[in-house]
C-alpha cells in the first residue's frame, strides 16, 4: 500500500512507463522505434495485463489491482483503485463518524454501539444466542481477520446498499409507531464529587438496548434530520452522541444540561447538532455561560471582593437588563466586553493602591487614571460612565465621579482605497461564495451583517431589497449570483435554510452564517472593501453628499467623512482607480 504507482508515459499520458529502474519516460507503445510488444509478467506470467517494471496490474505493488488490507477492518483483498476500503467499510464511511473504538482503541469509523466494523463482526461471531454482545469478550482472545467482501455489513430495515456516487434519498418525516411521549423524571441525583467516566462501564451501558428516552430522542432525530436534509453520517453521529449522554447521566431519564453536551467532542461525540435535537425534544437545560462572563471573571480575579460584587451587579444589569426602577434594557455582550477591556487596567491600579470599593473613587482619581489618548481612553470613559451610572441608580455608591465631565471625541480615521489587483483576484475567486460576497460589497457597498442576514427572497427580478432600499444589481453581480445559486443547489439540495449564504455548518440548520464568512477565504476585510467602494463613488460624483446618502444609506456625518478625502493631501495627488466598480452615473 505504501508503494506509489509509477509515473505515466510522457507522450500518451495514459499508460505507465515501461520501467523505472533504470529510468524510462515512455511506455512500450510509445518507445522510440515502437510500438513494442510488452513482455509477460515475471511474477505470474500474464501477457495481456502488463503494467510496469516487468509486472502486471495485479503483481506490481503500485498497480491499481494489487491486493492489500482494508484501512478500516484490516480484511485482505482490497485494491488501490478502491482507496483500500472493502465494500462494507465504504458504506460505513458514509453513514458513521470517525472516532476511537471502545474495544480495540483503533481510530476509524465507529458504529452505533461504539465499536469499529472489525469488532462488530467479531462480536457477532462470539456472542451467545439470545444475548447482547459482551464487549469484554470481543477482544479477550484477539481478533479473527477474514477476506474482504465476504462479511456484509448489517443494514437496518428500510435501508439498502447504494453506491457512493448515488445521492441519498430524503424520505418524508415519519413518526415511529409505538413510541409514546416521554416525560423526564422530576428528581435529580446529586453528586458529592465528579469522577472521570469509566471506560468499561461506558461500554456496557452503550451496548444495552435503547431505553424509552433514547427511543423518543431517536424518533425526534429522524424527523428533524429528514426535514432539514441531514446526511446519514450526521444523523448517526448525533444518535451515537445521545447514547453517550444517556450512558453518562447521573440521573437516568432526567433532562440533560448543555454543559454536559459540550464535553462530547472529548469522547468522540458531536455537540452542536446534539443540542438541536435535545432542544427539539424539550430535554435540554441550557446552563451555558456567556463568553463575556468568563472574560469578566478572568479580569476581576485579583480585585477586592467588595469591588467584584459591585462590578457583578453592573454586569448583570448590562447583560440581562433591569425591570426595577430605574429600568434599563439589556445591552449586547460585546458592549460589556469593550467596557471591561477599557476599565480593567484602571481597576487593577486602584486595587494595588489599597482601594476596596468603587465608592472610594473621587472625580480627581478618575481623571488622573484615564489614559492620555487613543481608543483605550474612549473605552475606559464609556465603561466607567456606564458602571457608575448603574451603581448610583442602585444606591451602591454616593456620587457619580463621571457626571458632568466632557466626553473625549473619538479620533476619526481617513478611509483609504484598496489595491485593485487584490479586489480583482477576489472577484475571480474559484469559490462562488467568495466571488458573490466580494461583488456585492465592491459594487453595492453592502455591509457584512447585511450579507449574513440576506434571504433568498430578498433578490427578485435582478433587484436586491435591502431594508428600505431597492438596489438594481450590476451585471457582474448577477453573473456571480447565478454561479453561486447553482453551487448552492448542487451542494445542499435539501437544505431548509432560507439565507442566501450557507456553509457546511448552517446548511443543516436555519441559522445565518457568521460575519467572518467568507471573508477569511477572501483575504479581504468587508469594511475596507465597502470604504473603497464609497470612496470611488464620492470621487466619481465630485463630492455629492446627498447622492452618497441615498445610494448607500449613510448619515450626513458618515458621508462627510468620505467627502473630506477630496481635499486630503495623500488622496488628492493621484486619481482613484475606478476600473473595478462602475459609478452611479453608468
N, C-alpha and C positions, 0 to 999 in steps of 0.2 A: 504493500500500500504506500510505502514511503518513496518508492522509486518513481520519479516523474516520467511522463511519456517523452519520447524524443521529439525534436522539432520537426516541423513539416518541410516538405520539399520547397526549395527556394523558387522553383519555376511554376509548378502546378498548384501549390498550397493546398493540396488535397491529401496526398499520400504522405506517410512518414519517410524520413530519409532512409536510404538503403542500409547504412550502418553508421555508427557513431564513433567507433574506435577502430582504426583511425577516422578522423572526422571526414564526413561526407555530407554535402549540402543538397544532394539530389536523390530522388527515388529511382528505382530500376527502370521505370518507364521514361524518365527524363534524363537518364545518363547520357553524356556526350557519345554519339555514335549508336545510341539505342533506338527503340526500346529494347531492353534486355529481359529475358525471362528470369524471374527471381528463383533462387534455389529452394528446395524443400526445407521445412523446419528441421533444424538439427536436434530438436528435442523429441518431437512426436512424429515427424516425417510428413506432415501435411504439406500439400503442394499448391493449394488454391487459396490459402489464407496468410500469405507472407506479410509480416508487419515490419520488423527492423532487426538488425544485428543477428540475422540468421534464424529468427524465431517467428512463430505465427502470432496471431492476435490473442491466443489463449496462453501461450507459454511465456511470452515476453512479460517481465514484471511491470512494465509501464503500459501495457496494452489495455484497451477498454474491456475486454472479456477475460482478463486474468482473474482467477478466483481469489477471494480473501475472506476475512472475517467481518461480520457486521459491526458497525460502530456502536450500536446500542445493545443488542443481545448477544454479541460475540458468535453468532451462528456462522458456520463455514459454508461458503458457496456463493457469496455476493460478488458483484463486479464493480469496477471503477465507473462504468457507464451509468450505474445507478447510485452513484455517490456513496458506495459502500454501505448501503442500507438494504435489508430484506424488505419484502412487500409489507409485512405486518408492522415493522418499525416505521416504514414510511407513513402508514396510516396513523400510527401513534403520534408521529411528529406533527401532524396537522390537527390533532384533537386534544393533546395533553401538554402540560407545561414542562419546562426543563427545571429539574430540582435534584436534590440528593436522595437517593434511595434509602428508605428507612431500614432496610435489611442488610444490603451489601455496601451501602455508602457510595456507590458509583453515581457520578453526576451525569444524568441522562434524562430521557423522557420518562415522566412518572405518571402512573395511572391513578384512578380514584382511591385505591387502597394505600397509596403512598409507596408503592413498590414499582421497580422497573419491570420491563417485559420479561427479562430472564427469570427474575424472582417470581413473577406471576405464573409463568409456565411451570417452574419448579414447585410452587405452592400447590397448583392443581394436581401435580403428579404425586406429591407425598401426603396430601390431606386425606383424612378419613372420610368415608362416605357419610353424608348427612350432617357434617360438621363444618364450621368455618375454617378458613386457612389459619393454621398455627404459625405465626411469623417466626417464633423461636425455632421451629423445626425446619424451616425453609433452608437456612444456611448452616444447620447443625453438622451435616455431613458433606458440605461442599455443594457445588452446582454441577448439574448434568448438562453439558453442552450438546448441541444437536446440529443437523444440517439445516441450511436456510430454506425457508418457504415450505416447510413441512408442518409446522405448528401454526395454524392460522389464529389470528387474534380473535378474541371474543367480541362480537358486535351486539349491542343490546337490541331488543325487539324494536322494530320500526326503523332500524338503520340498515345501511348496506355499504359494501365496499365501493369506493369510487376512485378514479384516477386523480392525481394531484392537479391536473390541468382542468378538471371538471369543477365548475363552481358549485358550492354547496347550496342546495335549495332551501329557501327560507319558508318554513312552514308557518301557517297561521297559529296564533296563540291558542293553546288548548289547556284547559284545567284538568288536572289529574282526577280521575274518578276514585272515590273512596277516601279522599283526603279531606278531613274536616278542618274547620278553622281552628288554629292553635291559639291557646291562651297561655301566656307566660306566667310562671309562678310569681306570687306576691312577695314571698320571703327571700332572704338572701343570707348565705353562709358567710360570716365574717372570718377573716384570717388573722392569726397572731403575727405572722410574717410570711413573706412570699419566697418560695423556693423556685429555682430553675426547673423547667419541665423534665421529667424523667423520660428518656427516650424509649425505654422498654414499655412503660405504662402507656405512653402516647401511641405506640404501635398497636398495642392490644385494643385501645379504645377506638382507633380508626377502623380496625378490622371488623368490629361488631356491626350488625345490620343497622339500617337507618332508624332513628327514633322518630317520634311524632313531630318533634321540632324540625329535624332535618328533612322529613318528607314534606312538611309545609314550606320550608325555605326552598326546597327543590322545585316545587310547583310554581312558586313566585319567580324563581330564577328562570325557569323555562319560558314562562310567559313574558318576562321582561326581556330576555335575550332574543326571542322571536320578534318582539315588537320593535326593538332597537337595532336589529340586524347584527347581533353579536356573532362572532365566529365560534365554531365548535371548540377551538382551543381555549378561547377566553372563557367560554361557559364552563368548561371542565376545570379551569384554573380556579374559578370562583367556587365551584362545587367542592373542590378539594380544600380550599381555604375555609369554607363553612364547616367542613368536617374537623379541621384542625382547631377552630374556635370552639366547637362543641366538645371536643376532647379535652381542651384546656380549661373549660368552665369550672369555677369553684362551686357554683350553684347550678346544677343541671336543670335546663328548662327556663332559666331566667333570661332577661334581656341582656344584651352584650354591650359593653362600653366601647366607645370609639377608640379610646386609648389602647385597648387590647387589640383591636383590629390593626392599628398602626404598627404593631410589633410583628405582624405576619411576615413581612419580607425577610426577617431574620431567620425564619424557619421554612422558607420556600413558598410562602403564600403571596397573594396579591391583596392590596389594601383598598385602593380607590373603588374598584368595581364591587368589592365585597361590601363596602359601606353603602353603596347604592341599593344593593339587594336587601340588606338589613333595614334600611330606611323604608323601602317599599313594603317590607313585611311588618313594619312597625315594631321591630325588635331591637332598635338601636337607642342607646343612651349617649347622647353627644356630650362628652366631657372634655373635648379638645380645648386646649388653651391657645389663645391668640399669640402670635409671634411677638407682638408688642409687649405682652406681659412678661414673656421670657427676657426680652430686651430690658424691660424696666427692672426686673429682679437682678439682672446681671450688673446694671449700673447703679443700683442702690444697696448692694450687699454690704458695703463698708460704711454706710451712713448711720447716724444715731437712730434709735428705734422711734423716737418721737417724730423726727423728720420723715422717716419712712412711712409712718402712719398718715401723716399729713399728705404726703405725695400719693399714697394709695387712695385716699379719698378723692383727690383731684383726678387720678387716672380712671377711677370707676365712673365719675361724672362725665369725663371725656368720652369714654367708650360706650357706656350704657345710657347716658343722658340722666335727667332728673325729673321726676314728676312732682316733687315737693317744691314749694316756693323758695327761692326763685327758680322756676322751671327752666330746663335747658335741653336742647336737642343733642343727640349723640353725634360726635364727630367721627370722621374717618380715622381708622387706626394709624394710617400713615401720618396724619397730622400730629397725633400724640407722639409718634416715633421721632419726628423732626423736633418737637418741643423738648423731648428728653435728650436728644443729641445736643441741643444748644445749652440746656441747663446743667447737664451732668458735670462738666469741668468746674463750674462755679459752685455747685453744691458740694463737690469734693473739697474745694478750697475752704468753704465755710466750715465744714466738718473738721478739717485739720486745725483750724484756728480756735476750736472749742465750742462752737455753737451747737446746741442740741435741738433747737426748734426754729422754724421759719418765722415765728413771732418775734424773734430777737433781731431780725434783719431790718435795718433802717434804710431810708432813701439814700443816705450817703454811702452805706455799704453796697447797695445795689448798683449805684452809678460807678463806684470805684471798681467793681468786679467785672463790669462789661468789657468785652474786647474792644479794641480801638476802632476797627473797621472790618468790612468783609461780611460774608454770609453768616459766619458764626455769631456776629453781633446781632444780625436780624433774627436768627433762630432763637438766641437767648432772650431777646426782648419780647418776642411773640410768646415764647414759652412761659416766662415769668409773669407777663400780663395775664395770661390765661390762668396760671396757677394761683396768683394772689387774689384774682377776682373771685375764683371759686371758694378759696379758703375764707375770704372776707364775707361772702354771702352765707357760708355755713357757720360764721361766727367762731372760727377756729383761731384767727388772728385778729388783732385790734385795728390795725391800719394797713392800707394797701400802699406799699412804698413806690409802686409804679404809677399811681394815679397822678395825672397832670403832667407827666414827663413827655416831651416831644418824641415822636416816632422817627427813628433814623430811616431816611429813604433808601430803598433798595437800589443798588448800583445797576443801571441799565446797561445791557450789552449791545454791541453793534452786530446785527446779522451779517454774515459773510457768505458769499457764493461757494458752492461745492465744485469739485473737479468734474467737468463734463464727461470725461472719459470713464470715471467711476460710475456715473449715472447711466451711461450707455451700456456698460457691462452688466449692470443690474437689470436694466430693461430687457436685455437679450439673454437673461439667465435661462438655463435649461429647466429650472424649477418653475412650473407655471404659476405657483402661488407667489413666488418672489417677483416674477415679472409683472403680475397683475397688481400687487400691492405697491410696487415702486411706480408703476404707471399711474395709479390713482392719486398718489401723492405728488408725483412730478408734474402731472398735467392739471390736477384739480385741487391740490393742497389739502387733501383730506387728512385729518388727524389720526393718530394711532388708535385712540379709544373709539373713534367713529368707524375705523376699519374693523375692529374686533366685534362691534355691535351690529355691523351691517347685515341685513337679512337678504335672502334671495329675492323676496318680493319688493325690495327697495329699488330694483332695476327693472324698468318697464319701457319698452319701445325706445331703447337706446338712451334713456334718461335715468339719472340717479336722484331719487327722492331722499334728501338729507335734511331731516328736521323740517324747517320752514322754507327750504330752498329746493329748487329743481334744477339739476345740472345736466345739460346735454353732454354726453360722453364723447371724447375725442376719438378719432378713427383708430389710432394705435391702442387706445384703451379697450375699444370694442374687440379688436383682434385678439388681444391677450385675455380678455374676458371669455371669449369663445373657447380658446385653448384651455383655459383653467376649468371651465364648466365641463368640457369633455373629460379632462383628467379627473375631476371630482366624481362624475357619474360612473366612470370606469373603475376607480379605486374603491369607492364606497357606494355601491349601487343601492344598498338597503338602509342607509342612514336616515334617521328622522330629524337630524339637526338642521334647523331652518336658517342658520347663519351662513353667510356667503363663504367665509373661510373656515375650513375644518382641517384637522390633522388627525394623526393616529390616536391621540388621547381623547379628542372631543367627538370623533365620528360615532362612537357607540353611545354618546350621550346627547344632551340638548344644550350644553353649556357653550359659551363662546371661547375662542382661543385666547391665550394671554396676549398682553400688549407687546411682548417680545417676538411674537410670531408674525411674519417670517423674517424679521429684521436681523436676527443672528446669522442666518444663512446669506442675507443680502449684504452684510458687512457695511450697512449704512444706518444712520440714525434718522427716524422719520421726522423728528422736529427740525433737524438740519436740512433735510430734503424739502420740507414744507417752507422753511425760510428762504431757501434758494428759489423756489417757485414764485413766492410773493415778491422777492427782490427783482426777479426778471420782469414781473408784471408792472411793478412800480416804475422801473426804468423804461419799459416799453410805452407806458402811458404818460410819461413826463411828470409823475408825482400826483396823479389824480387820486386823492384820498377817498373821495366818495365812491369811486368805482371799485377801489380795493375793498372797502367795507361791504359793498353789495355783493361782490364776486366771491369773497372768502368768508363772509360773516364775522368780520373783525369789528372791534370798537374803534372809536376815533383815536383813543390813546395808543392802542396797539398799531393802528395804521400809520400814525405819525412816527412811530419807531422806525418803520421802513422808509417813510418819506424823508427822514433826516439823513439817510445814507446818500441822497443825491448830491449833497454838498460835502460829504466826508472826503478828506484828502486821500485816504487809502483806496477809495472806490471811484472817485471822480476822474482819475487819470486814465483808467483803462475801461473799455466797454465790457459789459457783461455778456457772456455767450448766450444768445437766445436760440441756439440751434436745437436744444433738447426738447423744449416745450414751447408751443406757439403762444403768442399773446392773445388777449381777449379781442383784439381788432380783427383776427383772422378767423 
